[in-house]
Amino acid sequence: MSVFHEVRFPFSVSVGASGGPERRTGIVPLVSGREQRNTPWADSRRRYDAGPGVRSLSDTHTLIAFYEARRGPLHGFRFRDPFDNRSAAPDQAPDPSDQLIGTGDGTATQFQLVKHYESGGEAWTRTITKPVEGSVRLAVDGEETLDFTLDPANGLVTLVDPPTAGQAVTAGFAFDVPVRFASERLDLALDEPGAASALSIPLIEIRP
């Protein structure tokens, strides 16, 4: 039975990884030359290749141990996206005002961490399920608060007191992506004594 392992893919091996979001779109060409486009996916899904990070026998040793402990693709794990891993821009530290995660109604105390992506008047909201412990900062009505608890396995924050109606609840945080190995084998190569490489180490996001 598959379970999720709350461990992060080795950073030394992930340096040099490539990848990003994927979206599925059905495109139907019409007789007129125009197209009809639609998507069965409400959310994007991320894919990565960590192969470029393998450079030495020490890297392969770390990778094989990690792969075997996850039973290959069976169990999920955390991966630090090298391009998109925080509520703020890549060169900025998370701030408690970064992302609106909810509005108080006088009763609710629990809120889901999310990240909003906006461009050209359009927006998409991503559910964040794997925040990095110790990185989450929370504010209610613009005032930072420490009176909350975090469920790092699901990205839920619970305030001690419910925000009053209309108060904005915002958060800043770093986060990982829940992924699994996308292949049932590792393709490794010994390039020269002490030097090794991997043809490919595909990883795919696990959707919540």
VMD Tcl script that draws the C-alpha trace (Angstrom):
set ca {
  {0.00 0.00 0.00}
  {1.39 3.40 -0.97}
  {1.95 6.09 1.63}
  {3.59 9.50 1.55}
  {7.02 9.84 3.12}
  {7.58 13.28 4.65}
  {11.20 13.45 3.49}
  {12.77 15.69 0.87}
  {14.61 14.49 -2.23}
  {18.36 14.94 -1.55}
  {19.33 18.53 -2.29}
  {22.80 17.63 -3.58}
  {21.22 15.42 -6.24}
  {18.47 17.90 -7.14}
  {20.89 20.72 -8.06}
  {20.63 21.06 -11.83}
  {17.13 19.58 -12.04}
  {14.85 20.77 -14.82}
  {11.10 20.83 -15.15}
  {7.95 22.80 -14.43}
  {4.16 22.82 -14.78}
  {2.26 20.77 -17.35}
  {-1.31 21.29 -18.53}
  {-3.46 18.99 -20.61}
  {-5.36 20.65 -23.47}
  {-7.57 19.02 -26.08}
  {-7.34 20.82 -29.43}
  {-9.88 20.11 -32.15}
  {-9.19 21.71 -35.57}
  {-12.35 22.85 -37.35}
  {-13.08 22.83 -41.07}
  {-12.85 26.62 -41.06}
  {-9.26 26.45 -39.84}
  {-10.17 27.62 -36.40}
  {-9.73 25.56 -33.26}
  {-11.77 24.49 -30.28}
  {-9.70 24.10 -27.13}
  {-10.68 22.70 -23.77}
  {-9.03 20.99 -20.85}
  {-10.00 18.05 -18.65}
  {-7.63 19.37 -15.97}
  {-8.64 22.10 -13.54}
  {-5.08 22.26 -12.21}
  {-1.60 21.94 -13.63}
  {0.75 19.09 -12.77}
  {4.50 19.40 -12.41}
  {7.16 17.16 -13.88}
  {10.89 17.24 -13.21}
  {14.07 15.52 -14.31}
  {16.67 15.30 -11.54}
  {19.14 13.40 -13.70}
  {21.53 16.34 -14.29}
  {22.17 16.50 -10.54}
  {24.03 13.19 -10.48}
  {27.73 13.89 -10.90}
  {29.63 11.49 -8.66}
  {29.60 8.02 -7.13}
  {28.63 9.70 -3.86}
  {25.53 11.10 -5.59}
  {24.58 7.66 -6.94}
  {25.02 6.17 -3.46}
  {22.63 8.76 -2.00}
  {20.18 8.39 -4.87}
  {20.01 4.58 -4.82}
  {19.39 4.57 -1.06}
  {16.61 7.15 -1.46}
  {15.04 5.28 -4.40}
  {15.08 1.91 -2.65}
  {13.68 3.36 0.59}
  {10.75 4.79 -1.40}
  {10.30 1.42 -3.17}
  {10.70 3.23 -6.47}
  {7.43 4.88 -7.59}
  {5.41 3.34 -4.72}
  {5.79 6.05 -2.09}
  {5.67 9.79 -2.55}
  {8.10 12.33 -1.12}
  {8.90 16.03 -1.05}
  {10.81 17.82 -3.80}
  {12.10 21.39 -3.74}
  {11.13 23.01 -7.04}
  {14.21 25.04 -8.03}
  {12.04 27.68 -9.74}
  {8.87 27.99 -7.64}
  {9.21 27.17 -3.95}
  {7.85 30.11 -1.95}
  {4.93 32.49 -1.61}
  {7.06 35.43 -2.76}
  {9.34 36.03 -5.74}
  {12.45 33.78 -5.88}
  {14.72 36.58 -4.63}
  {12.47 37.59 -1.72}
  {11.88 36.09 1.70}
  {8.30 35.02 2.52}
  {6.25 37.80 4.11}
  {2.99 37.31 6.06}
  {1.18 39.54 3.56}
  {2.17 37.51 0.47}
  {-0.92 35.39 -0.16}
  {-4.59 35.79 0.76}
  {-5.67 32.42 2.15}
  {-9.10 33.34 3.48}
  {-11.49 35.85 5.00}
  {-12.80 35.65 8.53}
  {-16.45 34.93 9.26}
  {-16.26 35.02 13.05}
  {-16.32 31.23 13.32}
  {-13.72 29.54 11.09}
  {-10.24 29.06 12.53}
  {-8.75 26.70 9.92}
  {-7.43 27.88 6.55}
  {-5.70 26.13 3.64}
  {-2.42 27.55 2.36}
  {-2.67 28.59 -1.29}
  {-0.63 30.49 -3.84}
  {-2.23 32.78 -6.44}
  {-0.78 33.16 -9.94}
  {-1.96 36.27 -11.80}
  {-1.16 37.64 -15.25}
  {-3.04 39.79 -17.74}
  {-6.19 39.95 -15.68}
  {-6.42 36.15 -15.31}
  {-5.62 34.13 -12.21}
  {-5.23 30.57 -10.98}
  {-5.05 29.41 -7.37}
  {-2.81 26.53 -6.34}
  {-3.37 24.51 -3.18}
  {-0.17 24.22 -1.12}
  {-0.07 20.93 0.79}
  {3.61 20.64 1.72}
  {4.79 23.83 3.45}
  {8.23 23.88 4.98}
  {8.03 23.80 8.76}
  {9.36 26.95 10.38}
  {8.80 29.05 7.25}
  {5.09 29.89 7.63}
  {4.20 33.42 8.71}
  {0.57 34.45 9.24}
  {-1.25 37.78 9.48}
  {-4.84 38.68 10.34}
  {-6.11 42.01 9.07}
  {-2.52 43.02 8.30}
  {-1.13 42.22 11.75}
  {1.29 39.31 12.04}
  {0.32 36.68 14.59}
  {2.05 33.71 16.17}
  {-1.18 32.30 17.58}
  {-1.62 29.45 15.13}
  {-0.62 25.86 14.53}
  {0.46 24.26 11.26}
  {-0.26 20.84 9.81}
  {2.83 20.52 7.54}
  {1.52 17.32 5.94}
  {-1.57 19.03 4.51}
  {-0.87 22.76 4.48}
  {-3.59 23.66 6.98}
  {-3.15 26.46 9.50}
  {-5.38 26.75 12.56}
  {-5.70 30.02 14.43}
  {-6.28 30.05 18.17}
  {-9.08 32.61 17.79}
  {-11.39 32.96 14.77}
  {-10.88 36.14 12.74}
  {-13.86 38.46 12.83}
  {-16.09 38.78 9.77}
  {-14.33 40.47 6.86}
  {-10.80 40.25 8.25}
  {-8.25 39.10 5.68}
  {-6.07 36.12 6.59}
  {-2.76 36.18 4.71}
  {0.36 34.03 4.79}
  {3.92 33.76 3.60}
  {5.77 30.45 3.37}
  {8.23 28.19 1.62}
  {6.94 24.91 0.23}
  {7.85 21.62 -1.38}
  {6.05 19.71 -4.13}
  {4.66 16.23 -3.40}
  {6.10 13.92 -6.05}
  {6.99 10.31 -6.82}
  {9.46 8.63 -9.12}
  {7.92 8.38 -12.58}
  {10.05 5.41 -13.65}
  {10.40 1.87 -12.33}
  {14.15 1.89 -12.92}
  {17.22 4.06 -12.43}
  {19.52 4.50 -15.43}
  {22.97 5.26 -14.06}
  {26.32 5.37 -15.81}
  {29.94 5.28 -14.62}
  {31.64 7.88 -16.78}
  {35.13 7.52 -15.30}
  {36.58 6.50 -11.92}
  {34.76 8.54 -9.28}
  {32.43 10.23 -11.79}
  {28.90 9.07 -12.58}
  {25.78 10.34 -14.30}
  {22.11 9.54 -14.72}
  {20.43 9.52 -18.10}
  {17.18 10.65 -16.51}
  {15.44 10.67 -13.13}
  {11.85 11.62 -13.96}
  {9.64 12.82 -11.11}
  {5.92 13.60 -11.31}
  {3.71 15.62 -8.97}
  {1.17 13.80 -6.83}
  {-2.07 15.74 -6.81}
  {-3.87 16.25 -3.49}
}
mol new
graphics top color blue
foreach p $ca { graphics top sphere $p radius 0.5 }
foreach p [lrange $ca 0 end-1] q [lrange $ca 1 end] { graphics top cylinder $p $q radius 0.2 }
display resetview
